[in-house]
Amino acid sequence: MKLSENQATLAFLLPSAFKELFAPRMLVIEHSFVDGYFCHEANWEKISRTEIKQLEKYMREWLWDQEQITFETWSRDRMIEELYRINSVSKLSNVQHWQTDQIPVIRFRDHFDYVIEPMSIDKTALQKFRLKQYNDGFIMRFPTITQPQRLEPFIDRPKLFSIVEEQEQWGSILGVATVWELNELIVTNKINEMLWVAEGLHEKKIGQIADALSEQFPWKRIITIAGPSSSGKTTFAKRLGIHLKVNGFTTKQISMDDYFLDRSQIPVDENGDQDFESISVMNVDLLAERLDRLVSGQAIPKREYDFNTGMGSDSTDTIQLDDRDFIIVEGIHGLNPRFADKLGNDRIQEIYISALTQLNIDATHRVSTSDNRLLRRIMRDHKFRGYLPEQTLERWPSVRLGEERNIFPYQEQADYIFNTALVYEFPVLAKYVCPLLKEIKNGTEYASEAHRLDILLSFFEPLDEDLVPGISILREFIGGSDLHY
């Protein structure tokens, strides 16, 4: 049983139990954080430790009783009638976008919800969870893909949560928290101002980071930019360079990918597979030595890695820092202590970026941050790399596992964190990604995953890509950027 299926069912049971215990108060499942979902009361009324313990006890009693969780199929009319009865505006909007008249439903006692992703109805598989008080709400914690059998000790990430709080503030500024609210802006032709404000928030935040970096010059001239796949590292680096130029600085850029070991030198695991997500595939010593020479005023050769041949080589061109130059090093391992220790932490400023989605489907269904990045990657792989969506979906589990092992453990040591998600990007991506997902035939290995993503995107009204500014991070994935890659 997949962990995600257990999590989806627990996310259905949790607000149902909260409603029985504490009505008329309502629970919002906001977003993923650390190893679970951050949840809060709808009006941000503090949830006490006693109430959290009561809620967890009540859920466990549900999981131990004899009453079963069931799957059903309802007509659209019946679902609309039931949602009117409980006055769920956002869920009503989503049902009206449903692609068929028959809607899959999960049900326990008098509680129900539509099914938009695979879910488990095996109560014995749902026991591994914990509710932990956090901020004014709590985190519903789960096992992770690196430790699927048990909950690990909780490791707080206050810097990351500050970005989560910033994301909430941005959502309030934009006036958009759910798919329904976003769709309303699109169908009433009021999306433009919200879109400009969303991009303006990005622009202001990048400028603030550039100002902070500039204050550390010349003592810390090396800037590392790290983040998981499809987080927009390349575009962020270029836009950061523009803001640094506004401050009177210039930049030279190096990609960590160009310092991969030759494929023949990369070790294999017990299954004979090479782990391309690990820092062990990088020639860390060579990169650190060359950065040291750069900062010392020397020239170094430009290096390029040929992914077709699996070999790296130096070119005849060189890189040398001018008096007002920063050096930007971009790659997934920019926060890895092994890299920082080689260079010396007193010479580095570290930036972590990811697409921390600020949009919810409704009060009890979050939009997964990893789904946001997966949809970006499907689009980019198809448009720029010639990959079929099946190929991207095939690689994704290993990419995610690599992120859990090699990137996420180091998020908190970053000096600055930037959220690249744009609240309006799903309606733009849907126009292109939905046809690609529909090409995956039923019965094939990735058909269920494609169907799940297609359902998610079907909730969004389409949005024309012409509205996307030329320097937007979204342009890295849909094309048409004004920046040179």
NUVEX-904209 format. One record per residue (C-alpha): residue in one letter; x, y, z. Coordinates in steps of 0.2 Angstrom, whole numbers, padded with zeros to 4 digits, always signed. Example, Ala and Ser with C-alpha at 12.3 -4.5 7.8 and 13.67 -1.06 7.14 Angstrom:
<atoms>
A+0062-0022+0039;S+0068-0005+0036;
</atoms>
This chain:
<atoms>
M+0000+0000+0000;K+0007+0017-0005;L+0010+0029+0009;S+0001+0043-0001;E-0015+0032-0001;N-0015+0031+0018;Q-0011+0049+0020;A-0026+0054+0008;T-0038+0043+0019;L-0032+0050+0035;A-0034+0068+0028;F-0052+0063+0025;L-0055+0056+0042;L-0046+0070+0051;P-0058+0085+0047;S-0073+0073+0049;A-0067+0069+0067;F-0064+0087+0071;K-0081+0092+0065;E-0089+0079+0076;L-0079+0085+0091;F-0078+0103+0089;A-0093+0109+0078;P-0096+0123+0072;R-0077+0125+0071;M-0070+0119+0055;L-0052+0112+0051;V-0042+0117+0036;I-0028+0105+0030;E-0016+0119+0023;H-0001+0112+0016;S+0013+0099+0018;F+0027+0103+0031;V+0042+0093+0037;D+0034+0075+0037;G+0016+0079+0037;Y+0002+0091+0034;F+0000+0108+0044;C-0018+0110+0049;H-0027+0124+0058;E-0044+0130+0063;A-0053+0139+0049;N-0053+0156+0058;W-0035+0153+0065;E-0043+0150+0083;K-0029+0142+0093;I-0031+0123+0094;S-0025+0118+0112;R-0014+0103+0116;T-0029+0095+0125;E-0040+0096+0110;I-0026+0089+0099;K-0025+0074+0111;Q-0043+0072+0111;L-0044+0073+0092;E-0030+0059+0090;K-0039+0048+0102;Y-0055+0050+0093;M-0048+0045+0076;R-0039+0030+0084;E-0056+0024+0091;W-0063+0026+0073;L-0049+0015+0066;W-0051+0002+0079;D-0070+0000+0078;Q-0080-0012+0067;E-0087+0001+0055;Q-0079+0001+0038;I-0073+0014+0026;T-0082+0012+0009;F-0080+0018-0009;E-0096+0023-0018;T-0101+0031-0034;W-0113+0045-0034;S-0122+0055-0047;R-0117+0073-0050;D-0134+0078-0045;R-0133+0069-0028;M-0116+0076-0024;I-0122+0093-0028;E-0137+0091-0017;E-0126+0084-0002;L-0114+0098-0004;Y-0127+0111-0004;R-0134+0104+0012;I-0117+0106+0021;N-0114+0123+0012;S-0097+0118+0004;V-0095+0132-0009;S-0077+0127-0015;K-0082+0108-0016;L-0097+0113-0026;S-0087+0122-0039;N-0075+0107-0041;V-0090+0095-0044;Q-0096+0107-0057;H-0079+0105-0066;W-0080+0086-0064;Q-0077+0077-0081;T-0091+0064-0079;D-0108+0063-0071;Q-0102+0048-0060;I-0092+0054-0045;P-0081+0042-0035;V-0085+0045-0016;I-0076+0039+0000;R-0088+0037+0015;F-0087+0034+0034;R-0102+0035+0044;D-0111+0051+0039;H-0095+0058+0032;F-0091+0059+0014;D-0080+0067+0001;Y-0076+0065-0017;V-0060+0055-0022;I-0047+0064-0032;E-0032+0052-0029;P-0030+0034-0024;M-0035+0031-0006;S-0034+0016+0006;I-0050+0009+0015;D-0039-0004+0025;K-0040+0003+0043;T-0025-0007+0048;A-0014+0002+0036;L-0019+0019+0044;Q-0012+0017+0061;K+0005+0025+0058;F+0001+0044+0061;R+0003+0056+0075;L-0004+0074+0079;K+0009+0086+0085;Q+0005+0104+0091;Y+0013+0117+0081;N+0011+0136+0079;D-0008+0139+0082;G-0013+0122+0074;F-0004+0105+0073;I+0005+0094+0061;M-0003+0077+0056;R+0013+0067+0054;F+0016+0052+0043;P+0030+0040+0039;T+0041+0046+0024;I+0047+0037+0009;T+0064+0035+0017;Q+0057+0028+0033;P+0040+0020+0027;Q+0038+0009+0043;R+0039+0021+0057;L+0038+0040+0062;E+0055+0047+0064;P+0059+0059+0078;F+0052+0076+0073;I+0065+0089+0067;D+0058+0107+0067;R+0062+0118+0052;P+0057+0136+0058;K+0065+0145+0043;L+0055+0134+0031;F+0039+0138+0041;S+0042+0156+0040;I+0041+0154+0021;V+0025+0145+0024;E+0018+0160+0034;E+0024+0171+0021;Q+0015+0161+0008;E-0001+0163+0019;Q+0002+0182+0019;W+0004+0182+0000;G-0012+0172-0002;S-0021+0185+0008;I-0014+0199-0002;L-0019+0190-0018;G-0036+0186-0011;V-0035+0168-0018;A-0034+0153-0006;T-0043+0139-0016;V-0046+0134-0034;W-0063+0141-0033;E-0057+0158-0029;L-0044+0157-0043;N-0057+0151-0056;E-0069+0166-0051;L-0055+0178-0056;I-0052+0170-0073;V-0071+0168-0078;T-0074+0186-0073;N-0059+0193-0082;K-0051+0200-0066;I-0036+0189-0066;N-0024+0201-0073;E-0021+0212-0058;M-0019+0196-0047;L-0006+0189-0059;W+0004+0205-0059;V+0003+0206-0040;A+0009+0188-0039;E+0024+0192-0050;G+0027+0208-0041;L+0029+0198-0024;H+0042+0187-0033;E+0051+0203-0039;K+0051+0211-0022;K+0057+0196-0013;I+0071+0193-0025;G+0076+0211-0023;Q+0076+0209-0004;I+0088+0194-0006;A+0099+0203-0018;D+0100+0218-0005;A+0105+0206+0009;L+0118+0197-0002;S+0126+0213-0007;E+0129+0218+0011;Q+0140+0203+0013;F+0152+0208-0002;P+0166+0205-0003;W+0168+0193+0011;K+0155+0181+0004;R+0156+0181-0014;I+0150+0163-0018;I+0132+0161-0019;T+0124+0144-0019;I+0107+0141-0026;A+0099+0124-0022;G+0082+0116-0023;P+0073+0101-0029;S+0069+0096-0047;S+0058+0109-0057;S+0059+0122-0043;G+0065+0135-0056;K+0083+0137-0050;T+0089+0143-0067;T+0077+0157-0069;F+0079+0162-0051;A+0098+0163-0053;K+0096+0174-0069;R+0083+0186-0060;L+0094+0187-0045;G+0109+0192-0056;I+0098+0206-0063;H+0094+0213-0046;L+0113+0211-0041;K+0117+0222-0056;V+0105+0235-0050;N+0115+0235-0034;G+0131+0238-0044;F+0137+0220-0045;T+0139+0208-0059;T+0139+0189-0058;K+0148+0174-0065;Q+0138+0157-0065;I+0143+0139-0063;S+0132+0124-0064;M+0136+0110-0053;D+0130+0098-0066;D+0145+0102-0076;Y+0156+0094-0062;F+0148+0077-0063;L+0160+0062-0063;D+0162+0053-0079;R+0148+0040-0080;S+0161+0026-0079;Q+0167+0032-0062;I+0150+0033-0054;P+0148+0019-0042;V+0133+0007-0042;D+0122+0001-0028;E+0118-0017-0023;N+0106-0018-0038;G+0118-0012-0051;D+0110+0005-0052;Q+0119+0022-0052;D+0112+0035-0040;F+0113+0051-0050;E+0104+0061-0037;S+0118+0058-0024;I+0132+0071-0021;S+0144+0056-0023;V+0142+0058-0042;M+0150+0075-0041;N+0168+0079-0042;V+0167+0090-0026;D+0185+0092-0024;L+0188+0099-0042;L+0174+0111-0040;A+0179+0117-0023;E+0197+0119-0029;R+0192+0130-0044;L+0180+0141-0034;D+0195+0144-0022;R+0206+0149-0036;L+0192+0160-0043;V+0190+0169-0026;S+0209+0171-0025;G+0208+0181-0042;Q+0214+0167-0054;A+0206+0161-0070;I+0198+0144-0072;P+0193+0134-0087;K+0175+0133-0091;R+0169+0115-0089;E+0155+0107-0098;Y+0147+0090-0096;D+0140+0080-0111;F+0125+0070-0104;N+0125+0060-0121;T+0142+0053-0118;G+0142+0054-0099;M+0159+0063-0099;G+0165+0081-0093;S+0178+0091-0101;D+0186+0108-0099;S+0184+0121-0114;T+0197+0133-0120;D+0186+0147-0113;T+0190+0154-0095;I+0181+0162-0081;Q+0188+0175-0070;L+0180+0187-0057;D+0180+0205-0059;D+0181+0217-0044;R+0162+0218-0042;D+0158+0200-0046;F+0148+0187-0037;I+0150+0169-0042;I+0133+0160-0042;V+0134+0141-0041;E+0118+0132-0045;G+0113+0114-0042;I+0104+0102-0031;H+0118+0100-0019;G+0122+0118-0015;L+0117+0116+0003;N+0126+0099+0006;P+0138+0101+0021;R+0151+0091+0011;F+0152+0105-0002;A+0151+0119+0011;D+0165+0112+0022;K+0177+0111+0007;L+0175+0129+0003;G+0172+0136+0021;N+0156+0142+0027;D+0163+0160+0030;R+0164+0162+0011;I+0147+0156+0006;Q+0129+0163+0006;E+0116+0149+0003;I+0099+0150-0005;Y+0086+0137-0005;I+0071+0138-0017;S+0056+0127-0020;A+0038+0128-0027;L+0029+0129-0010;T+0011+0129-0017;Q+0000+0141-0009;L-0016+0135-0017;N-0029+0123-0010;I-0042+0113-0019;D-0054+0116-0005;A-0053+0116+0014;T-0048+0098+0016;H-0038+0095+0000;R-0021+0103-0003;V-0012+0105-0019;S+0004+0095-0017;T+0020+0104-0018;S+0028+0089-0027;D+0013+0088-0039;N+0017+0106-0044;R+0035+0102-0048;L+0030+0086-0057;L+0018+0095-0068;R+0031+0108-0072;R+0044+0094-0076;I+0031+0085-0087;M+0029+0101-0097;R+0048+0105-0098;D+0053+0087-0102;H+0041+0086-0116;K+0044+0103-0124;F+0063+0105-0122;R+0070+0087-0120;G+0058+0077-0131;Y+0053+0065-0116;L+0036+0057-0116;P+0025+0060-0100;E+0027+0041-0096;Q+0046+0044-0095;T+0045+0058-0083;L+0033+0048-0072;E+0044+0033-0073;R+0059+0044-0066;W+0049+0054-0053;P+0049+0041-0039;S+0069+0040-0039;V+0069+0059-0041;R+0058+0061-0026;L+0068+0048-0016;G+0084+0058-0020;E+0077+0074-0014;E+0072+0066+0002;R+0089+0060+0005;N+0100+0074-0003;I+0091+0090-0002;F+0077+0092+0011;P+0088+0087+0026;Y+0098+0103+0022;Q+0084+0116+0019;E+0086+0124+0036;Q+0104+0128+0035;A+0100+0140+0020;D+0103+0159+0023;Y+0088+0163+0012;I+0073+0153+0006;F+0063+0158-0009;N+0046+0151-0015;T+0045+0150-0034;A+0026+0144-0034;L+0014+0155-0043;V-0004+0154-0038;Y-0010+0156-0056;E+0002+0143-0064;F-0010+0128-0064;P-0022+0135-0076;V-0008+0139-0088;L+0000+0122-0086;A-0017+0113-0088;K-0019+0119-0106;Y-0003+0109-0111;V-0001+0095-0099;C-0019+0088-0100;P-0018+0083-0118;L-0001+0074-0114;L-0009+0065-0099;K-0023+0059-0110;E-0011+0051-0122;I-0007+0038-0108;K-0018+0024-0112;N-0029+0015-0099;G-0021-0001-0092;T-0003+0005-0094;E+0008+0006-0079;Y+0006+0025-0077;A-0012+0027-0082;S-0018+0029-0064;E-0006+0042-0060;A-0010+0052-0076;H-0028+0050-0072;R-0025+0058-0055;L-0016+0072-0062;D-0029+0075-0075;I-0043+0076-0062;L-0033+0089-0052;L-0030+0100-0068;S-0048+0098-0073;F-0054+0109-0059;F-0045+0124-0066;E-0052+0136-0079;P-0039+0138-0093;L-0028+0153-0094;D-0019+0160-0109;E+0000+0159-0108;D+0001+0176-0117;L-0003+0184-0100;V+0013+0176-0092;P+0027+0189-0091;G+0043+0186-0101;I+0054+0184-0086;S+0042+0174-0075;I+0049+0158-0067;L+0034+0149-0076;R+0042+0153-0093;E+0056+0141-0089;F+0044+0127-0091;I+0032+0133-0104;G+0044+0142-0115;G+0044+0160-0122;S+0056+0167-0109;D+0064+0184-0112;L+0079+0177-0102;H+0093+0167-0112;Y+0096+0150-0105;
</atoms>
